[in-house]
């Protein structure tokens, strides 16, 4: 009877150890890979949205912590430069 309890205890310990190893070397890397893929997709989408907004020829403020810069597409500046009459230059 006592021998059966020891065997069951050892089996439970071995199964838990195997589950831990599988989690560390199989499941955790898969989750990390998925997380990285989603982060990259989010960054690509943010850049896409920024490009769409900038293409409207409006100044777009970008803020990070306490620093803000304004972004505009270079094509918009070129269009504005071409629109200036020659006698005003």
MARZA-17088 format. One record per residue (C-alpha): residue number from 1; residue in three letters; x, y, z. Coordinates in steps of 0.2 Angstrom, whole numbers, plus 2048, in hexadecimal, padded with zeros to 3 digits. Layout:
% MARZA-17088
NUM | ALA | X | Y | Z;
...
***
This chain:
% MARZA-17088
1 | UNK | 800 | 800 | 800;
2 | UNK | 80E | 80C | 805;
3 | UNK | 818 | 807 | 7F6;
4 | UNK | 809 | 80B | 7EA;
5 | UNK | 808 | 81D | 7F2;
6 | UNK | 81B | 81F | 7EE;
7 | UNK | 819 | 819 | 7DC;
8 | UNK | 80A | 825 | 7DA;
9 | UNK | 813 | 833 | 7E1;
10 | UNK | 822 | 830 | 7D6;
11 | UNK | 817 | 82F | 7C7;
12 | UNK | 80E | 83F | 7CB;
13 | UNK | 81F | 848 | 7CD;
14 | UNK | 826 | 841 | 7BD;
15 | UNK | 816 | 846 | 7B3;
16 | UNK | 817 | 858 | 7BB;
17 | UNK | 829 | 859 | 7B6;
18 | UNK | 826 | 854 | 7A4;
19 | UNK | 818 | 861 | 7A3;
20 | UNK | 823 | 86E | 7AA;
21 | UNK | 831 | 86A | 79D;
22 | UNK | 824 | 869 | 78F;
23 | UNK | 81E | 87A | 795;
24 | UNK | 82F | 882 | 796;
25 | UNK | 836 | 87B | 785;
26 | UNK | 827 | 87A | 77A;
27 | UNK | 818 | 884 | 780;
28 | UNK | 822 | 894 | 786;
29 | UNK | 82C | 896 | 776;
30 | UNK | 81B | 894 | 76C;
31 | UNK | 813 | 8A2 | 776;
32 | UNK | 822 | 8AD | 775;
33 | UNK | 823 | 8AB | 762;
34 | UNK | 810 | 8AF | 761;
35 | UNK | 813 | 8BE | 76C;
36 | UNK | 821 | 8C5 | 762;
37 | UNK | 817 | 8C2 | 752;
38 | UNK | 808 | 8CC | 759;
39 | UNK | 814 | 8DA | 75F;
40 | UNK | 81C | 8DC | 74D;
41 | UNK | 80A | 8DC | 745;
42 | UNK | 805 | 8EA | 751;
43 | UNK | 815 | 8F4 | 74D;
44 | UNK | 812 | 8F2 | 73A;
45 | UNK | 7FF | 8F7 | 73C;
46 | UNK | 805 | 907 | 746;
47 | UNK | 811 | 90C | 738;
48 | UNK | 803 | 909 | 72B;
49 | UNK | 7F7 | 914 | 734;
50 | UNK | 804 | 921 | 737;
51 | UNK | 808 | 921 | 724;
52 | UNK | 7F6 | 923 | 720;
53 | UNK | 7F4 | 932 | 72B;
54 | UNK | 804 | 93A | 725;
55 | UNK | 7FE | 938 | 713;
56 | UNK | 7F0 | 944 | 717;
57 | UNK | 7FD | 952 | 717;
58 | UNK | 7F9 | 957 | 729;
59 | UNK | 806 | 959 | 737;
60 | UNK | 804 | 949 | 742;
61 | UNK | 80B | 94B | 754;
62 | UNK | 814 | 93C | 75A;
63 | UNK | 817 | 93B | 76D;
64 | UNK | 822 | 930 | 777;
65 | UNK | 824 | 933 | 78A;
66 | UNK | 827 | 946 | 78B;
67 | UNK | 82D | 949 | 779;
68 | UNK | 822 | 94D | 76A;
69 | UNK | 826 | 94F | 758;
70 | UNK | 81B | 953 | 749;
71 | UNK | 81C | 949 | 739;
72 | UNK | 817 | 94D | 728;
73 | UNK | 81A | 944 | 717;
74 | UNK | 828 | 94B | 70D;
75 | UNK | 81D | 94B | 6FD;
76 | UNK | 811 | 957 | 706;
77 | UNK | 81F | 963 | 709;
78 | UNK | 825 | 961 | 6F6;
79 | UNK | 813 | 965 | 6F1;
80 | UNK | 812 | 975 | 6FC;
81 | UNK | 823 | 97B | 6F5;
82 | UNK | 81C | 978 | 6E3;
83 | UNK | 80C | 982 | 6E7;
84 | UNK | 816 | 991 | 6EC;
85 | UNK | 816 | 99E | 6DE;
86 | UNK | 827 | 9A3 | 6D8;
87 | UNK | 825 | 9B5 | 6DC;
88 | UNK | 823 | 9B2 | 6EE;
89 | UNK | 834 | 9A8 | 6EF;
***
